[in-house]
């Protein structure tokens, strides 16, 4: 039996024999989005400072990140926007089509299936699956919803590179197990639970409730700081009046 490991345990990925740190890999899509925005504005060349500022990192970190891909900047000139866009897109696999299967066609699954941004970034929704029989009578974004029981048949008809889990938490591990058994080695998990997967399977987790809790923490700290500031001002005013 293959040993199971926590998802996202890999240290990084390879580029031309060089190991790219996972933190750098996570920033590459941000650089690509910023470069795409610059290109849409008609900007053909940008400095490392301009690109770094667009993604809120310092220019030294940006240059270090891009050094893992090769040497694409010109000293005193900057980066060719279109060329660097292509190199980053190639590095993260966006110069080819990636078919995606979404499992769980509730409200979130519907929204993901209808999201037009996937297609413009190299991801094609190829299959929709759900365990509920009533869902399998629907079509979303022109794609028929198939029974999850028919997963193997669906994948035989439509090759899929990435599985997206948009099910309730209690169903997510079973779905992941079925996807892995069917040969899927990349999973995007929207369910609020951690998945255990075999070595060689990559999982990325998107937990909206966790992100909201982090924002609530920062909001509470700001509110507390404002309260302390107000108390200090009031105390200072009382001292002056005494």
Number of C-alpha atoms within 10 A of each C-alpha: 4 8 7 12 14 15 19 15 13 13 10 16 14 12 13 10 8 11 12 19 15 14 11 17 17 12 14 19 15 16 22 21 15 20 27 17 14 19 16 10 9 10 14 14 18 16 18 19 15 16 24 19 14 16 15 11 13 14 16 11 13 21 17 11 19 20 13 18 17 11 11 16 20 10 8 7 11 16 21 18 24 15 15 21 21 14 18 20 19 12 16 16 12 16 14 12 13 19 18 24 26 24 27 26 25 15 10 14 22 17 13 19 22 15 12 14 11 15 13 9 15 15 18 20 23 20 23 29 23 23 19 14 12 10 18 17 11 14 13 15 13 9 14 16 23 23 19 20 12 13 20 15 11 19 18 11 10 14 15 21 19 23 25 26 27 25 24 14 16 11 15 22 20 12 21 25 15 16 23 17 11 14 13 20 20 20 25 18 24 21 22 18 16 17 21 15 22 16 16 14 20 18 23 15 18 14 14 12 10 11 11 11 11 12 12 12 12 12 12 12 12 12 12 12 12 12 12 12 12 12 12 12 12 11 12 11 11 10 9 7 7 5
